[in-house]
């Protein structure tokens, strides 16, 4: 049986070898491991933040974020930190910041939470988001639509069906740019948020 000193030396030697290998790979990779150049960051052409939130709406209307908060943002669904599509809001996961004492069920959705929701939605599939927004692909190429329609496996099951108010709300927002240049159906969003 090797002595304690020999075992310690073997562990230390292996650790040095691993560190040397990591350093060699990192050095060989060069600029790829550096901080990205801001001029090389991909821009996403997506529907606007203002239309996502919905500004100056009537009592019967809602923005896309509100619909997602109510339909998808519960704590057992997309209101979890570990989800790729993470939804914050009044009734689920709260974004903790220094300005608010955010607890589920207390206080309206904050501007920080709206921004986080928007970034989560447009960042889920950025290249496809741009293509849909510009009118090159239908909204059904996005997981944001495919999963709630059950076109792909969705742990939460069907959240809406093609043509209903929730579908109309989200797809009208997605298609509000490009050549079609439509507008968001805030009335459909409002009806869907109440269901």
QUIHUWO-V158888 format. One record per residue. N is the residue number from 1. RES is the residue in one letter. PHI is phi in whole degrees, 0 to 359 (999 if undefined). PSI is psi as a letter, one per 20 degrees, with the letter a starting at -180 (none if undefined). Layout:
n;res;phi;psi
N;RES;PHI;PSI
N;RES;PHI;PSI
This chain:
n;res;phi;psi
1;X;999;p
2;X;294;q
3;X;289;r
4;X;299;g
5;X;297;g
6;X;294;g
7;X;297;g
8;X;297;g
9;X;296;g
10;X;297;g
11;X;297;g
12;X;296;g
13;X;295;g
14;X;296;g
15;X;297;g
16;X;297;g
17;X;296;g
18;X;295;g
19;X;299;g
20;X;297;g
21;X;295;g
22;X;299;g
23;X;296;g
24;X;295;g
25;X;295;g
26;X;297;g
27;X;294;g
28;X;293;h
29;X;291;h
30;X;62;c
31;X;301;h
32;X;297;h
33;X;266;i
34;X;283;r
35;X;298;p
36;X;297;q
37;X;286;p
38;X;306;h
39;X;287;i
40;X;259;j
41;X;283;p
42;X;290;p
43;X;270;q
44;X;253;p
45;X;270;o
46;X;219;r
47;X;304;q
48;X;288;q
49;X;298;g
50;X;300;g
51;X;287;h
52;X;294;g
53;X;283;g
54;X;85;o
55;X;244;p
56;X;56;l
57;X;268;q
58;X;283;r
59;X;295;h
60;X;261;j
61;X;250;r
62;X;208;r
63;X;271;r
64;X;297;h
65;X;301;g
66;X;300;g
67;X;299;g
68;X;295;h
69;X;301;g
70;X;282;h
71;X;273;h
72;X;236;i
73;X;267;j
74;X;293;q
75;X;296;h
76;X;264;j
77;X;232;d
78;X;274;j
79;X;269;l
80;X;236;q
81;X;298;h
82;X;280;j
83;X;276;q
84;X;294;g
85;X;260;o
86;X;251;p
87;X;243;p
88;X;260;q
89;X;168;r
90;X;305;h
91;X;255;j
92;X;218;c
93;X;297;p
94;X;252;q
95;X;273;o
96;X;276;o
97;X;223;r
98;X;290;i
99;X;269;i
100;X;220;q
101;X;260;m
102;X;278;o
103;X;231;q
104;X;306;p
105;X;85;i
106;X;235;p
107;X;77;q
108;X;291;r
109;X;301;p
110;X;273;r
111;X;300;h
112;X;296;h
113;X;291;g
114;X;301;g
115;X;297;g
116;X;297;g
117;X;297;g
118;X;300;g
119;X;297;h
120;X;296;g
121;X;291;g
122;X;286;h
123;X;270;i
124;X;295;g
125;X;218;m
126;X;302;g
127;X;293;g
128;X;293;h
129;X;302;g
130;X;298;g
131;X;296;h
132;X;291;g
133;X;300;h
134;X;277;i
135;X;87;j
136;X;276;h
137;X;229;q
138;X;284;q
139;X;301;h
140;X;293;i
141;X;281;i
142;X;274;p
143;X;301;h
144;X;304;h
145;X;255;g
146;X;301;g
147;X;291;g
148;X;296;h
149;X;276;i
150;X;67;k
151;X;283;i
152;X;227;q
153;X;305;p
154;X;223;o
155;X;304;h
156;X;278;i
157;X;75;a
158;X;286;p
159;X;258;h
160;X;205;r
161;X;239;q
162;X;305;p
163;X;95;i
164;X;282;r
165;X;298;h
166;X;295;g
167;X;299;g
168;X;298;g
169;X;302;g
170;X;290;g
171;X;291;h
172;X;294;h
173;X;292;g
174;X;298;h
175;X;263;j
176;X;282;j
177;X;239;b
178;X;63;b
179;X;291;h
180;X;295;g
181;X;54;l
182;X;283;a
183;X;229;q
184;X;286;p
185;X;272;n
186;X;294;h
187;X;294;g
188;X;297;h
189;X;299;g
190;X;296;g
191;X;296;g
192;X;294;h
193;X;291;h
194;X;273;i
195;X;277;none
